[in-house]
Amino acid sequence: MAHRSRLLTILIDVPRGEAAAAAAFWSEALGVPARTVPDEQQFTSLHGALPGLVLAVQAVDDQARYHVDIETDDVEAETRRLVAHGAVEIGRWLECVTLRAPGGHLVCVIPSHTDPETFEALSQAWE
């Protein structure tokens, strides 16, 4: 059965104690507002920095790094597809699956957050 997916988010992960300073830096560096995401205080959106994508600072209990989120209409199918291409599953949280891609970067496979028309227009269909 076919499913769809697309790159949705690029996250700048920073240690929790440095998140506010990092968000302020990136906001000023990119000339965009920094907005804390309601109900998800660990995320600060850098709205408008990447048209068509979300760029955000995420407070983490780990080292500084970058990771991406791929949104999909079928998390399990997209996870299987990416694992078949060399990713390794390293964890699950709520409805999300965290993978380590070849080269070591993190990729989170998440349920679609985009409105259906936009998701359809911007996503890729996979068999």
TAPE-V447653 format. One record per pair of residues at least 4 apart in sequence whose ideal C-beta (glycine too) atoms are under 6 Angstrom apart, sorted by the first residue. I is the first residue (numbers start at 1). J is the second residue. Records with the same first field share a line. If there is no record, write none. Layout:
BEGIN
I: J  J
END
This chain:
BEGIN
2: 125  127
3: 73  74  77  126
4: 73  123  125
5: 70  72  78  123
6: 122  123
7: 70
8: 69  71
9: 54  69
10: 55  68
11: 56  58  67
12: 57
13: 58  60  65
14: 18  19  22  64
16: 59
18: 22
19: 57  59
22: 57
23: 34  44  57
25: 29
26: 30  46
27: 34
30: 49
32: 46  47  48  49
33: 47
34: 44  46
35: 45  47
36: 44
37: 43  45
42: 58  59
43: 56  58
44: 57
45: 56
46: 55
49: 55
50: 55
67: 106
68: 107
69: 108  110
70: 109
71: 110  112  113
72: 78
73: 112
75: 109  111
78: 109
79: 97  109
81: 126
82: 87  99
83: 87
86: 102
87: 99  101
88: 100
89: 99
90: 98  100
91: 98
92: 97
95: 111
96: 108  110
97: 109
98: 108
99: 107
101: 105  107
112: 119
114: 118  119
118: 122
119: 123
END
